[in-house]
């Protein structure tokens, strides 16, 4: 049952990130179809990647306004903020003892990964891991949490950046619900 609870928790956190840009998307929300791609042979609910398609005309000023807000929301955290969150995570979890050089390299590797994600996703993911896990997470576990918190916004951003490429071919499968 923990899997289902995790799915709902991640969906809620993704919605919190998207809610921050809801006002900018309000004029165009009826023009976007957002949902998860179907993954055959998967037993888990909503396991596919987020997709966004343009289902109706979007006025250029509205598209540009939404993009400005989304780009701002998707900015990476400054390195010192990432370092602070990694140290916070390290102090909140158990880990094997490492040499100072190993620890510095660990922070560098994890910091490089975190620099590829929006600041809010980094903060939310690392703080969630600190509360939910006993031990220092693998790089894969951190990436999974970061992806879960940023993929919906990235899908919407990609569609708005290149509307022709993301134009819906057929019937929309989910109108954006902010």
Secondary structure, 3 states (H helix, E strand, C coil): CHHHHHHHHHHHHHHHHHHCCHHHHHHHHHHEEEEECCCCCCCCCCCCCEEEEECCCCCHHHHHHHHHHHHHHCCECCHHHHHHHHHHHHHHCECCCCCHHHHHHHHHHHHHHHCCCEHHHHHHHHHHHHHHCCECCCHHHHHHHHHHHHHHHHHHHHHHHCCCCCECCCCCCCECCC
